Amino acid sequence: MNIKLLLNQASFGVSIAFLIIALLSKDVRYILIGIVLIVYSENKIKKSKK
């Protein structure tokens, strides 16, 4: 098991949860931050799979 991959997948899950909360609060700034976090953690997952 790759520990870095697990950590990156966990951060991806957290950023999705953050985005859901942001969508519920309807605050545009938090929604944008959530999208950036998801893209950032997706890139980290792709890098750690290589």
N, C-alpha and C positions, 0 to 999 in steps of 0.2 A: 504493500500500500504506500502510495506517495503522500507524505504528510502535507507537503506544500499544496498539492492538488485538493486535498480535503479542506484545508484552510481557505483556499480560494473559493471553493464551492460553498463553504459556510458564509463567506462574506457576500457571495452572490445572493444567497437566501435572505440574508439580512437586508441587502439593498432592495430586494423585491418587496419585503415586508415594509420597508421605509416608504417605498413608492405607493403601496396600497394605503398606508396611513395618510400620505400626502394627498392622494386622490380623494380620500374621505374628508379631509379638512378643506379641500378645494383651494389650497394656497399654491399659486403658480410657482413661486420660488422653490418650495419644497419639492414640487413635482419635477422641476428641472434638475435639482440636485439628485433626486432619485434616479432619473434617467442617466445622468452622468455616472453615478455610482454603478449602475448595472452595466453600462458599456465598459467602464474601467475594469470591473471584476470579470467580465466576459473575456476581455483581452488577457488578463492575468491567467485565467483558466486555460486559454488556448496556448499561451507560452509555456505553462508548466506541463502540458500534455506532450509537448515536443521532446 
